[in-house]
Each structure stands twice: as structure tokens, then as C-alpha cells.
Amino acid sequence: MINYEIIPDELKVFCDAEGEPDQYEVIVQLHKTAKKQQLSSILELESLFLKHL
């Protein structure tokens, strides 16, 4: 996840198209935290996500 930049407008359009407009902020915050913590595996990202719930 940290290897990619999020383009806010594209992400917002994607979330809206998927019928999940509220998930936009969740994804942005997870991305920022993952980058800050330099997470490098899906397990680390899943752990972060579960803490967020």
C-alpha cells in the first residue's frame, strides 16, 4: 500500500462508483498511517485495519 500514491480525486470516484463513499476517508487515513509506520506486508496492514475497527 505504501508503494503507491493515492490520487484523491480518483479514489473518491472509485469509492463512489463502488457505492461506498464513506470508505474514502478510511482508506486515506489507513494509507497515511501505513506510510508513516512504513508497513511492508499485508499482515501489518490487516493488523492496522483491525485496530481501526
mmCIF entry with sequence, helices, sheets and N, C-alpha, C, O atoms, coordinates in Angstrom:
data_MODEL
# 
_entry.id   MODEL 
# 
_entity.id                         1 
_entity.type                       polymer 
_entity.pdbx_number_of_molecules   1 
# 
_entity_poly.entity_id                      1 
_entity_poly.type                           'polypeptide(L)' 
_entity_poly.nstd_linkage                   no 
_entity_poly.nstd_monomer                   no 
_entity_poly.pdbx_seq_one_letter_code       MINYEIIPDELKVFCDAEGEPDQYEVIVQLHKTAKKQQLSSILELESLFLKHL 
_entity_poly.pdbx_seq_one_letter_code_can   MINYEIIPDELKVFCDAEGEPDQYEVIVQLHKTAKKQQLSSILELESLFLKHL 
_entity_poly.pdbx_strand_id                 A 
# 
loop_
_entity_poly_seq.entity_id 
_entity_poly_seq.num 
_entity_poly_seq.mon_id 
_entity_poly_seq.hetero 
1 1  MET n 
1 2  ILE n 
1 3  ASN n 
1 4  TYR n 
1 5  GLU n 
1 6  ILE n 
1 7  ILE n 
1 8  PRO n 
1 9  ASP n 
1 10 GLU n 
1 11 LEU n 
1 12 LYS n 
1 13 VAL n 
1 14 PHE n 
1 15 CYS n 
1 16 ASP n 
1 17 ALA n 
1 18 GLU n 
1 19 GLY n 
1 20 GLU n 
1 21 PRO n 
1 22 ASP n 
1 23 GLN n 
1 24 TYR n 
1 25 GLU n 
1 26 VAL n 
1 27 ILE n 
1 28 VAL n 
1 29 GLN n 
1 30 LEU n 
1 31 HIS n 
1 32 LYS n 
1 33 THR n 
1 34 ALA n 
1 35 LYS n 
1 36 LYS n 
1 37 GLN n 
1 38 GLN n 
1 39 LEU n 
1 40 SER n 
1 41 SER n 
1 42 ILE n 
1 43 LEU n 
1 44 GLU n 
1 45 LEU n 
1 46 GLU n 
1 47 SER n 
1 48 LEU n 
1 49 PHE n 
1 50 LEU n 
1 51 LYS n 
1 52 HIS n 
1 53 LEU n 
# 
_struct_asym.id          A 
_struct_asym.entity_id   1 
# 
loop_
_struct_conf.conf_type_id 
_struct_conf.id 
_struct_conf.pdbx_PDB_helix_id 
_struct_conf.beg_label_comp_id 
_struct_conf.beg_label_asym_id 
_struct_conf.beg_label_seq_id 
_struct_conf.pdbx_beg_PDB_ins_code 
_struct_conf.end_label_comp_id 
_struct_conf.end_label_asym_id 
_struct_conf.end_label_seq_id 
_struct_conf.pdbx_end_PDB_ins_code 
_struct_conf.beg_auth_comp_id 
_struct_conf.beg_auth_asym_id 
_struct_conf.beg_auth_seq_id 
_struct_conf.end_auth_comp_id 
_struct_conf.end_auth_asym_id 
_struct_conf.end_auth_seq_id 
_struct_conf.pdbx_PDB_helix_class 
_struct_conf.details 
_struct_conf.pdbx_PDB_helix_length 
HELX_P HELX_P1 AA1 PRO A 8  ? ALA A 17 ? PRO A 8  ALA A 17 1 ? 10 
HELX_P HELX_P2 AA2 GLN A 23 ? GLN A 37 ? GLN A 23 GLN A 37 1 ? 15 
HELX_P HELX_P3 AA3 ILE A 42 ? HIS A 52 ? ILE A 42 HIS A 52 1 ? 11 
# 
_struct_conf_type.id          HELX_P 
_struct_conf_type.criteria    ? 
_struct_conf_type.reference   ? 
# 
loop_
_atom_site.group_PDB 
_atom_site.id 
_atom_site.type_symbol 
_atom_site.label_atom_id 
_atom_site.label_alt_id 
_atom_site.label_comp_id 
_atom_site.label_asym_id 
_atom_site.label_entity_id 
_atom_site.label_seq_id 
_atom_site.pdbx_PDB_ins_code 
_atom_site.Cartn_x 
_atom_site.Cartn_y 
_atom_site.Cartn_z 
_atom_site.occupancy 
_atom_site.B_iso_or_equiv 
_atom_site.pdbx_formal_charge 
_atom_site.auth_seq_id 
_atom_site.auth_comp_id 
_atom_site.auth_asym_id 
_atom_site.auth_atom_id 
_atom_site.pdbx_PDB_model_num 
ATOM 1   N N  . MET A 1 1  ? 0.825   -1.193 0.000  1.00 0.00 ? 1  MET A N  1 
ATOM 2   C CA . MET A 1 1  ? 0.000   0.000  0.000  1.00 0.00 ? 1  MET A CA 1 
ATOM 3   C C  . MET A 1 1  ? 0.868   1.255  0.000  1.00 0.00 ? 1  MET A C  1 
ATOM 4   O O  . MET A 1 1  ? 0.526   2.239  -0.656 1.00 0.00 ? 1  MET A O  1 
ATOM 5   N N  . ILE A 1 2  ? 1.979   1.235  0.722  1.00 0.00 ? 2  ILE A N  1 
ATOM 6   C CA . ILE A 1 2  ? 2.797   2.446  0.785  1.00 0.00 ? 2  ILE A CA 1 
ATOM 7   C C  . ILE A 1 2  ? 3.609   2.660  -0.487 1.00 0.00 ? 2  ILE A C  1 
ATOM 8   O O  . ILE A 1 2  ? 4.196   3.726  -0.672 1.00 0.00 ? 2  ILE A O  1 
ATOM 9   N N  . ASN A 1 3  ? 3.649   1.677  -1.351 1.00 0.00 ? 3  ASN A N  1 
ATOM 10  C CA . ASN A 1 3  ? 4.393   1.830  -2.603 1.00 0.00 ? 3  ASN A CA 1 
ATOM 11  C C  . ASN A 1 3  ? 3.626   2.633  -3.641 1.00 0.00 ? 3  ASN A C  1 
ATOM 12  O O  . ASN A 1 3  ? 4.157   2.923  -4.713 1.00 0.00 ? 3  ASN A O  1 
ATOM 13  N N  . TYR A 1 4  ? 2.396   2.993  -3.341 1.00 0.00 ? 4  TYR A N  1 
ATOM 14  C CA . TYR A 1 4  ? 1.557   3.702  -4.294 1.00 0.00 ? 4  TYR A CA 1 
ATOM 15  C C  . TYR A 1 4  ? 1.063   5.010  -3.696 1.00 0.00 ? 4  TYR A C  1 
ATOM 16  O O  . TYR A 1 4  ? 0.754   5.090  -2.507 1.00 0.00 ? 4  TYR A O  1 
ATOM 17  N N  . GLU A 1 5  ? 0.998   6.000  -4.515 1.00 0.00 ? 5  GLU A N  1 
ATOM 18  C CA . GLU A 1 5  ? 0.430   7.271  -4.103 1.00 0.00 ? 5  GLU A CA 1 
ATOM 19  C C  . GLU A 1 5  ? -1.074  7.230  -4.343 1.00 0.00 ? 5  GLU A C  1 
ATOM 20  O O  . GLU A 1 5  ? -1.536  6.687  -5.347 1.00 0.00 ? 5  GLU A O  1 
ATOM 21  N N  . ILE A 1 6  ? -1.814  7.794  -3.442 1.00 0.00 ? 6  ILE A N  1 
ATOM 22  C CA . ILE A 1 6  ? -3.248  7.895  -3.621 1.00 0.00 ? 6  ILE A CA 1 
ATOM 23  C C  . ILE A 1 6  ? -3.546  9.215  -4.318 1.00 0.00 ? 6  ILE A C  1 
ATOM 24  O O  . ILE A 1 6  ? -3.099  10.276 -3.882 1.00 0.00 ? 6  ILE A O  1 
ATOM 25  N N  . ILE A 1 7  ? -4.291  9.139  -5.388 1.00 0.00 ? 7  ILE A N  1 
ATOM 26  C CA . ILE A 1 7  ? -4.743  10.340 -6.085 1.00 0.00 ? 7  ILE A CA 1 
ATOM 27  C C  . ILE A 1 7  ? -6.164  10.583 -5.580 1.00 0.00 ? 7  ILE A C  1 
ATOM 28  O O  . ILE A 1 7  ? -7.097  9.882  -5.972 1.00 0.00 ? 7  ILE A O  1 
ATOM 29  N N  . PRO A 1 8  ? -6.322  11.577 -4.712 1.00 0.00 ? 8  PRO A N  1 
ATOM 30  C CA . PRO A 1 8  ? -7.606  11.769 -4.033 1.00 0.00 ? 8  PRO A CA 1 
ATOM 31  C C  . PRO A 1 8  ? -8.826  11.777 -4.947 1.00 0.00 ? 8  PRO A C  1 
ATOM 32  O O  . PRO A 1 8  ? -9.822  11.119 -4.647 1.00 0.00 ? 8  PRO A O  1 
ATOM 33  N N  . ASP A 1 9  ? -8.767  12.501 -6.045 1.00 0.00 ? 9  ASP A N  1 
ATOM 34  C CA . ASP A 1 9  ? -9.939  12.573 -6.928 1.00 0.00 ? 9  ASP A CA 1 
ATOM 35  C C  . ASP A 1 9  ? -10.295 11.204 -7.504 1.00 0.00 ? 9  ASP A C  1 
ATOM 36  O O  . ASP A 1 9  ? -11.471 10.847 -7.579 1.00 0.00 ? 9  ASP A O  1 
ATOM 37  N N  . GLU A 1 10 ? -9.294  10.445 -7.906 1.00 0.00 ? 10 GLU A N  1 
ATOM 38  C CA . GLU A 1 10 ? -9.538  9.114  -8.470 1.00 0.00 ? 10 GLU A CA 1 
ATOM 39  C C  . GLU A 1 10 ? -10.078 8.156  -7.414 1.00 0.00 ? 10 GLU A C  1 
ATOM 40  O O  . GLU A 1 10 ? -10.971 7.356  -7.694 1.00 0.00 ? 10 GLU A O  1 
ATOM 41  N N  . LEU A 1 11 ? -9.540  8.236  -6.207 1.00 0.00 ? 11 LEU A N  1 
ATOM 42  C CA . LEU A 1 11 ? -10.012 7.377  -5.128 1.00 0.00 ? 11 LEU A CA 1 
ATOM 43  C C  . LEU A 1 11 ? -11.456 7.711  -4.772 1.00 0.00 ? 11 LEU A C  1 
ATOM 44  O O  . LEU A 1 11 ? -12.266 6.810  -4.555 1.00 0.00 ? 11 LEU A O  1 
ATOM 45  N N  . LYS A 1 12 ? -11.777 8.984  -4.712 1.00 0.00 ? 12 LYS A N  1 
ATOM 46  C CA . LYS A 1 12 ? -13.147 9.403  -4.398 1.00 0.00 ? 12 LYS A CA 1 
ATOM 47  C C  . LYS A 1 12 ? -14.119 8.878  -5.452 1.00 0.00 ? 12 LYS A C  1 
ATOM 48  O O  . LYS A 1 12 ? -15.186 8.367  -5.114 1.00 0.00 ? 12 LYS A O  1 
ATOM 49  N N  . VAL A 1 13 ? -13.756 9.002  -6.719 1.00 0.00 ? 13 VAL A N  1 
ATOM 50  C CA . VAL A 1 13 ? -14.603 8.500  -7.808 1.00 0.00 ? 13 VAL A CA 1 
ATOM 51  C C  . VAL A 1 13 ? -14.775 6.990  -7.674 1.00 0.00 ? 13 VAL A C  1 
ATOM 52  O O  . VAL A 1 13 ? -15.880 6.476  -7.847 1.00 0.00 ? 13 VAL A O  1 
ATOM 53  N N  . PHE A 1 14 ? -13.698 6.278  -7.370 1.00 0.00 ? 14 PHE A N  1 
ATOM 54  C CA . PHE A 1 14 ? -13.758 4.828  -7.209 1.00 0.00 ? 14 PHE A CA 1 
ATOM 55  C C  . PHE A 1 14 ? -14.697 4.447  -6.068 1.00 0.00 ? 14 PHE A C  1 
ATOM 56  O O  . PHE A 1 14 ? -15.562 3.587  -6.239 1.00 0.00 ? 14 PHE A O  1 
ATOM 57  N N  . CYS A 1 15 ? -14.535 5.074  -4.915 1.00 0.00 ? 15 CYS A N  1 
ATOM 58  C CA . CYS A 1 15 ? -15.383 4.750  -3.761 1.00 0.00 ? 15 CYS A CA 1 
ATOM 59  C C  . CYS A 1 15 ? -16.849 5.040  -4.067 1.00 0.00 ? 15 CYS A C  1 
ATOM 60  O O  . CYS A 1 15 ? -17.727 4.255  -3.710 1.00 0.00 ? 15 CYS A O  1 
ATOM 61  N N  . ASP A 1 16 ? -17.111 6.157  -4.721 1.00 0.00 ? 16 ASP A N  1 
ATOM 62  C CA . ASP A 1 16 ? -18.491 6.489  -5.097 1.00 0.00 ? 16 ASP A CA 1 
ATOM 63  C C  . ASP A 1 16 ? -19.056 5.448  -6.060 1.00 0.00 ? 16 ASP A C  1 
ATOM 64  O O  . ASP A 1 16 ? -20.201 5.019  -5.918 1.00 0.00 ? 16 ASP A O  1 
ATOM 65  N N  . ALA A 1 17 ? -18.248 5.046  -7.039 1.00 0.00 ? 17 ALA A N  1 
ATOM 66  C CA . ALA A 1 17 ? -18.700 4.074  -8.037 1.00 0.00 ? 17 ALA A CA 1 
ATOM 67  C C  . ALA A 1 17 ? -18.981 2.708  -7.404 1.00 0.00 ? 17 ALA A C  1 
ATOM 68  O O  . ALA A 1 17 ? -19.845 1.967  -7.871 1.00 0.00 ? 17 ALA A O  1 
ATOM 69  N N  . GLU A 1 18 ? -18.251 2.385  -6.348 1.00 0.00 ? 18 GLU A N  1 
ATOM 70  C CA . GLU A 1 18 ? -18.448 1.116  -5.657 1.00 0.00 ? 18 GLU A CA 1 
ATOM 71  C C  . GLU A 1 18 ? -19.598 1.182  -4.655 1.00 0.00 ? 18 GLU A C  1 
ATOM 72  O O  . GLU A 1 18 ? -19.926 0.185  -4.011 1.00 0.00 ? 18 GLU A O  1 
ATOM 73  N N  . GLY A 1 19 ? -20.204 2.355  -4.527 1.00 0.00 ? 19 GLY A N  1 
ATOM 74  C CA . GLY A 1 19 ? -21.306 2.511  -3.585 1.00 0.00 ? 19 GLY A CA 1 
ATOM 75  C C  . GLY A 1 19 ? -20.860 2.633  -2.141 1.00 0.00 ? 19 GLY A C  1 
ATOM 76  O O  . GLY A 1 19 ? -21.640 2.386  -1.223 1.00 0.00 ? 19 GLY A O  1 
ATOM 77  N N  . GLU A 1 20 ? -19.603 3.015  -1.937 1.00 0.00 ? 20 GLU A N  1 
ATOM 78  C CA . GLU A 1 20 ? -19.033 3.124  -0.594 1.00 0.00 ? 20 GLU A CA 1 
ATOM 79  C C  . GLU A 1 20 ? -18.359 4.486  -0.401 1.00 0.00 ? 20 GLU A C  1 
ATOM 80  O O  . GLU A 1 20 ? -17.164 4.534  -0.108 1.00 0.00 ? 20 GLU A O  1 
ATOM 81  N N  . PRO A 1 21 ? -19.084 5.578  -0.555 1.00 0.00 ? 21 PRO A N  1 
ATOM 82  C CA . PRO A 1 21 ? -18.446 6.893  -0.449 1.00 0.00 ? 21 PRO A CA 1 
ATOM 83  C C  . PRO A 1 21 ? -17.826 7.164  0.916  1.00 0.00 ? 21 PRO A C  1 
ATOM 84  O O  . PRO A 1 21 ? -16.867 7.930  1.013  1.00 0.00 ? 21 PRO A O  1 
ATOM 85  N N  . ASP A 1 22 ? -18.358 6.548  1.976  1.00 0.00 ? 22 ASP A N  1 
ATOM 86  C CA . ASP A 1 22 ? -17.812 6.767  3.316  1.00 0.00 ? 22 ASP A CA 1 
ATOM 87  C C  . ASP A 1 22 ? -16.442 6.123  3.505  1.00 0.00 ? 22 ASP A C  1 
ATOM 88  O O  . ASP A 1 22 ? -15.699 6.497  4.412  1.00 0.00 ? 22 ASP A O  1 
ATOM 89  N N  . GLN A 1 23 ? -16.110 5.166  2.661  1.00 0.00 ? 23 GLN A N  1 
ATOM 90  C CA . GLN A 1 23 ? -14.834 4.466  2.795  1.00 0.00 ? 23 GLN A CA 1 
ATOM 91  C C  . GLN A 1 23 ? -13.646 5.300  2.316  1.00 0.00 ? 23 GLN A C  1 
ATOM 92  O O  . GLN A 1 23 ? -12.496 4.957  2.593  1.00 0.00 ? 23 GLN A O  1 
ATOM 93  N N  . TYR A 1 24 ? -13.910 6.370  1.614  1.00 0.00 ? 24 TYR A N  1 
ATOM 94  C CA . TYR A 1 24 ? -12.839 7.229  1.108  1.00 0.00 ? 24 TYR A CA 1 
ATOM 95  C C  . TYR A 1 24 ? -11.929 7.684  2.245  1.00 0.00 ? 24 TYR A C  1 
ATOM 96  O O  . TYR A 1 24 ? -10.712 7.511  2.168  1.00 0.00 ? 24 TYR A O  1 
ATOM 97  N N  . GLU A 1 25 ? -12.498 8.259  3.289  1.00 0.00 ? 25 GLU A N  1 
ATOM 98  C CA . GLU A 1 25 ? -11.691 8.766  4.404  1.00 0.00 ? 25 GLU A CA 1 
ATOM 99  C C  . GLU A 1 25 ? -10.969 7.636  5.130  1.00 0.00 ? 25 GLU A C  1 
ATOM 100 O O  . GLU A 1 25 ? -9.834  7.809  5.574  1.00 0.00 ? 25 GLU A O  1 
ATOM 101 N N  . VAL A 1 26 ? -11.614 6.489  5.251  1.00 0.00 ? 26 VAL A N  1 
ATOM 102 C CA . VAL A 1 26 ? -10.988 5.340  5.911  1.00 0.00 ? 26 VAL A CA 1 
ATOM 103 C C  . VAL A 1 26 ? -9.727  4.931  5.146  1.00 0.00 ? 26 VAL A C  1 
ATOM 104 O O  . VAL A 1 26 ? -8.675  4.707  5.743  1.00 0.00 ? 26 VAL A O  1 
ATOM 105 N N  . ILE A 1 27 ? -9.844  4.837  3.838  1.00 0.00 ? 27 ILE A N  1 
ATOM 106 C CA . ILE A 1 27 ? -8.702  4.425  3.011  1.00 0.00 ? 27 ILE A CA 1 
ATOM 107 C C  . ILE A 1 27 ? -7.584  5.461  3.077  1.00 0.00 ? 27 ILE A C  1 
ATOM 108 O O  . ILE A 1 27 ? -6.412  5.104  3.194  1.00 0.00 ? 27 ILE A O  1 
ATOM 109 N N  . VAL A 1 28 ? -7.938  6.735  3.002  1.00 0.00 ? 28 VAL A N  1 
ATOM 110 C CA . VAL A 1 28 ? -6.927  7.803  3.066  1.00 0.00 ? 28 VAL A CA 1 
ATOM 111 C C  . VAL A 1 28 ? -6.182  7.744  4.397  1.00 0.00 ? 28 VAL A C  1 
ATOM 112 O O  . VAL A 1 28 ? -4.955  7.845  4.424  1.00 0.00 ? 28 VAL A O  1 
ATOM 113 N N  . GLN A 1 29 ? -6.908  7.581  5.495  1.00 0.00 ? 29 GLN A N  1 
ATOM 114 C CA . GLN A 1 29 ? -6.263  7.530  6.804  1.00 0.00 ? 29 GLN A CA 1 
ATOM 115 C C  . GLN A 1 29 ? -5.388  6.281  6.959  1.00 0.00 ? 29 GLN A C  1 
ATOM 116 O O  . GLN A 1 29 ? -4.289  6.358  7.508  1.00 0.00 ? 29 GLN A O  1 
ATOM 117 N N  . LEU A 1 30 ? -5.873  5.138  6.478  1.00 0.00 ? 30 LEU A N  1 
ATOM 118 C CA . LEU A 1 30 ? -5.058  3.925  6.528  1.00 0.00 ? 30 LEU A CA 1 
ATOM 119 C C  . LEU A 1 30 ? -3.780  4.083  5.713  1.00 0.00 ? 30 LEU A C  1 
ATOM 120 O O  . LEU A 1 30 ? -2.709  3.652  6.140  1.00 0.00 ? 30 LEU A O  1 
ATOM 121 N N  . HIS A 1 31 ? -3.893  4.691  4.557  1.00 0.00 ? 31 HIS A N  1 
ATOM 122 C CA . HIS A 1 31 ? -2.730  4.911  3.705  1.00 0.00 ? 31 HIS A CA 1 
ATOM 123 C C  . HIS A 1 31 ? -1.709  5.806  4.405  1.00 0.00 ? 31 HIS A C  1 
ATOM 124 O O  . HIS A 1 31 ? -0.515  5.507  4.403  1.00 0.00 ? 31 HIS A O  1 
ATOM 125 N N  . LYS A 1 32 ? -2.174  6.900  5.002  1.00 0.00 ? 32 LYS A N  1 
ATOM 126 C CA . LYS A 1 32 ? -1.266  7.819  5.710  1.00 0.00 ? 32 LYS A CA 1 
ATOM 127 C C  . LYS A 1 32 ? -0.563  7.111  6.862  1.00 0.00 ? 32 LYS A C  1 
ATOM 128 O O  . LYS A 1 32 ? 0.645   7.260  7.047  1.00 0.00 ? 32 LYS A O  1 
ATOM 129 N N  . THR A 1 33 ? -1.322  6.343  7.629  1.00 0.00 ? 33 THR A N  1 
ATOM 130 C CA . THR A 1 33 ? -0.737  5.638  8.764  1.00 0.00 ? 33 THR A CA 1 
ATOM 131 C C  . THR A 1 33 ? 0.227   4.552  8.303  1.00 0.00 ? 33 THR A C  1 
ATOM 132 O O  . THR A 1 33 ? 1.298   4.388  8.886  1.00 0.00 ? 33 THR A O  1 
ATOM 133 N N  . ALA A 1 34 ? -0.139  3.818  7.274  1.00 0.00 ? 34 ALA A N  1 
ATOM 134 C CA . ALA A 1 34 ? 0.743   2.769  6.745  1.00 0.00 ? 34 ALA A CA 1 
ATOM 135 C C  . ALA A 1 34 ? 2.048   3.362  6.250  1.00 0.00 ? 34 ALA A C  1 
ATOM 136 O O  . ALA A 1 34 ? 3.116   2.792  6.471  1.00 0.00 ? 34 ALA A O  1 
ATOM 137 N N  . LYS A 1 35 ? 1.968   4.497  5.587  1.00 0.00 ? 35 LYS A N  1 
ATOM 138 C CA . LYS A 1 35 ? 3.187   5.158  5.101  1.00 0.00 ? 35 LYS A CA 1 
ATOM 139 C C  . LYS A 1 35 ? 4.040   5.644  6.260  1.00 0.00 ? 35 LYS A C  1 
ATOM 140 O O  . LYS A 1 35 ? 5.258   5.462  6.270  1.00 0.00 ? 35 LYS A O  1 
ATOM 141 N N  . LYS A 1 36 ? 3.392   6.260  7.230  1.00 0.00 ? 36 LYS A N  1 
ATOM 142 C CA . LYS A 1 36 ? 4.121   6.796  8.384  1.00 0.00 ? 36 LYS A CA 1 
ATOM 143 C C  . LYS A 1 36 ? 4.824   5.685  9.150  1.00 0.00 ? 36 LYS A C  1 
ATOM 144 O O  . LYS A 1 36 ? 5.960   5.851  9.594  1.00 0.00 ? 36 LYS A O  1 
ATOM 145 N N  . GLN A 1 37 ? 4.146   4.551  9.303  1.00 0.00 ? 37 GLN A N  1 
ATOM 146 C CA . GLN A 1 37 ? 4.725   3.425  10.034 1.00 0.00 ? 37 GLN A CA 1 
ATOM 147 C C  . GLN A 1 37 ? 5.573   2.522  9.145  1.00 0.00 ? 37 GLN A C  1 
ATOM 148 O O  . GLN A 1 37 ? 6.161   1.552  9.622  1.00 0.00 ? 37 GLN A O  1 
ATOM 149 N N  . GLN A 1 38 ? 5.634   2.837  7.866  1.00 0.00 ? 38 GLN A N  1 
ATOM 150 C CA . GLN A 1 38 ? 6.404   2.069  6.882  1.00 0.00 ? 38 GLN A CA 1 
ATOM 151 C C  . GLN A 1 38 ? 6.053   0.583  6.910  1.00 0.00 ? 38 GLN A C  1 
ATOM 152 O O  . GLN A 1 38 ? 6.930   -0.279 6.961  1.00 0.00 ? 38 GLN A O  1 
ATOM 153 N N  . LEU A 1 39 ? 4.757   0.307  6.876  1.00 0.00 ? 39 LEU A N  1 
ATOM 154 C CA . LEU A 1 39 ? 4.305   -1.076 6.848  1.00 0.00 ? 39 LEU A CA 1 
ATOM 155 C C  . LEU A 1 39 ? 4.696   -1.698 5.514  1.00 0.00 ? 39 LEU A C  1 
ATOM 156 O O  . LEU A 1 39 ? 4.597   -1.058 4.467  1.00 0.00 ? 39 LEU A O  1 
ATOM 157 N N  . SER A 1 40 ? 5.135   -2.940 5.559  1.00 0.00 ? 40 SER A N  1 
ATOM 158 C CA . SER A 1 40 ? 5.631   -3.547 4.323  1.00 0.00 ? 40 SER A CA 1 
ATOM 159 C C  . SER A 1 40 ? 4.972   -4.878 3.979  1.00 0.00 ? 40 SER A C  1 
ATOM 160 O O  . SER A 1 40 ? 5.352   -5.527 3.005  1.00 0.00 ? 40 SER A O  1 
ATOM 161 N N  . SER A 1 41 ? 3.992   -5.283 4.769  1.00 0.00 ? 41 SER A N  1 
ATOM 162 C CA . SER A 1 41 ? 3.342   -6.554 4.446  1.00 0.00 ? 41 SER A CA 1 
ATOM 163 C C  . SER A 1 41 ? 1.833   -6.424 4.615  1.00 0.00 ? 41 SER A C  1 
ATOM 164 O O  . SER A 1 41 ? 1.339   -5.524 5.294  1.00 0.00 ? 41 SER A O  1 
ATOM 165 N N  . ILE A 1 42 ? 1.126   -7.334 3.987  1.00 0.00 ? 42 ILE A N  1 
ATOM 166 C CA . ILE A 1 42 ? -0.330  -7.346 4.096  1.00 0.00 ? 42 ILE A CA 1 
ATOM 167 C C  . ILE A 1 42 ? -0.746  -7.668 5.529  1.00 0.00 ? 42 ILE A C  1 
ATOM 168 O O  . ILE A 1 42 ? -1.776  -7.175 5.989  1.00 0.00 ? 42 ILE A O  1 
ATOM 169 N N  . LEU A 1 43 ? 0.020   -8.472 6.234  1.00 0.00 ? 43 LEU A N  1 
ATOM 170 C CA . LEU A 1 43 ? -0.303  -8.793 7.628  1.00 0.00 ? 43 LEU A CA 1 
ATOM 171 C C  . LEU A 1 43 ? -0.239  -7.547 8.507  1.00 0.00 ? 43 LEU A C  1 
ATOM 172 O O  . LEU A 1 43 ? -1.086  -7.351 9.378  1.00 0.00 ? 43 LEU A O  1 
ATOM 173 N N  . GLU A 1 44 ? 0.760   -6.715 8.277  1.00 0.00 ? 44 GLU A N  1 
ATOM 174 C CA . GLU A 1 44 ? 0.860   -5.471 9.039  1.00 0.00 ? 44 GLU A CA 1 
ATOM 175 C C  . GLU A 1 44 ? -0.312  -4.546 8.723  1.00 0.00 ? 44 GLU A C  1 
ATOM 176 O O  . GLU A 1 44 ? -0.862  -3.903 9.618  1.00 0.00 ? 44 GLU A O  1 
ATOM 177 N N  . LEU A 1 45 ? -0.686  -4.485 7.465  1.00 0.00 ? 45 LEU A N  1 
ATOM 178 C CA . LEU A 1 45 ? -1.811  -3.651 7.057  1.00 0.00 ? 45 LEU A CA 1 
ATOM 179 C C  . LEU A 1 45 ? -3.114  -4.185 7.646  1.00 0.00 ? 45 LEU A C  1 
ATOM 180 O O  . LEU A 1 45 ? -3.942  -3.405 8.116  1.00 0.00 ? 45 LEU A O  1 
ATOM 181 N N  . GLU A 1 46 ? -3.303  -5.492 7.627  1.00 0.00 ? 46 GLU A N  1 
ATOM 182 C CA . GLU A 1 46 ? -4.500  -6.089 8.220  1.00 0.00 ? 46 GLU A CA 1 
ATOM 183 C C  . GLU A 1 46 ? -4.578  -5.793 9.709  1.00 0.00 ? 46 GLU A C  1 
ATOM 184 O O  . GLU A 1 46 ? -5.652  -5.493 10.230 1.00 0.00 ? 46 GLU A O  1 
ATOM 185 N N  . SER A 1 47 ? -3.457  -5.877 10.386 1.00 0.00 ? 47 SER A N  1 
ATOM 186 C CA . SER A 1 47 ? -3.422  -5.579 11.814 1.00 0.00 ? 47 SER A CA 1 
ATOM 187 C C  . SER A 1 47 ? -3.813  -4.127 12.072 1.00 0.00 ? 47 SER A C  1 
ATOM 188 O O  . SER A 1 47 ? -4.588  -3.836 12.983 1.00 0.00 ? 47 SER A O  1 
ATOM 189 N N  . LEU A 1 48 ? -3.278  -3.232 11.274 1.00 0.00 ? 48 LEU A N  1 
ATOM 190 C CA . LEU A 1 48 ? -3.622  -1.814 11.383 1.00 0.00 ? 48 LEU A CA 1 
ATOM 191 C C  . LEU A 1 48 ? -5.112  -1.613 11.147 1.00 0.00 ? 48 LEU A C  1 
ATOM 192 O O  . LEU A 1 48 ? -5.762  -0.868 11.880 1.00 0.00 ? 48 LEU A O  1 
ATOM 193 N N  . PHE A 1 49 ? -5.654  -2.267 10.135 1.00 0.00 ? 49 PHE A N  1 
ATOM 194 C CA . PHE A 1 49 ? -7.068  -2.142 9.806  1.00 0.00 ? 49 PHE A CA 1 
ATOM 195 C C  . PHE A 1 49 ? -7.945  -2.648 10.956 1.00 0.00 ? 49 PHE A C  1 
ATOM 196 O O  . PHE A 1 49 ? -8.940  -2.014 11.310 1.00 0.00 ? 49 PHE A O  1 
ATOM 197 N N  . LEU A 1 50 ? -7.574  -3.780 11.530 1.00 0.00 ? 50 LEU A N  1 
ATOM 198 C CA . LEU A 1 50 ? -8.354  -4.343 12.637 1.00 0.00 ? 50 LEU A CA 1 
ATOM 199 C C  . LEU A 1 50 ? -8.333  -3.418 13.861 1.00 0.00 ? 50 LEU A C  1 
ATOM 200 O O  . LEU A 1 50 ? -9.330  -3.311 14.576 1.00 0.00 ? 50 LEU A O  1 
ATOM 201 N N  . LYS A 1 51 ? -7.219  -2.763 14.096 1.00 0.00 ? 51 LYS A N  1 
ATOM 202 C CA . LYS A 1 51 ? -7.148  -1.797 15.201 1.00 0.00 ? 51 LYS A CA 1 
ATOM 203 C C  . LYS A 1 51 ? -8.068  -0.609 14.920 1.00 0.00 ? 51 LYS A C  1 
ATOM 204 O O  . LYS A 1 51 ? -8.638  -0.024 15.841 1.00 0.00 ? 51 LYS A O  1 
ATOM 205 N N  . HIS A 1 52 ? -8.205  -0.264 13.654 1.00 0.00 ? 52 HIS A N  1 
ATOM 206 C CA . HIS A 1 52 ? -9.033  0.863  13.258 1.00 0.00 ? 52 HIS A CA 1 
ATOM 207 C C  . HIS A 1 52 ? -10.518 0.580  13.504 1.00 0.00 ? 52 HIS A C  1 
ATOM 208 O O  . HIS A 1 52 ? -11.292 1.494  13.790 1.00 0.00 ? 52 HIS A O  1 
ATOM 209 N N  . LEU A 1 53 ? -10.906 -0.687 13.390 1.00 0.00 ? 53 LEU A N  1 
ATOM 210 C CA . LEU A 1 53 ? -12.298 -1.056 13.610 1.00 0.00 ? 53 LEU A CA 1 
ATOM 211 C C  . LEU A 1 53 ? -12.608 -0.907 15.057 1.00 0.00 ? 53 LEU A C  1 
ATOM 212 O O  . LEU A 1 53 ? -13.736 -1.166 15.477 1.00 0.00 ? 53 LEU A O  1 
# 
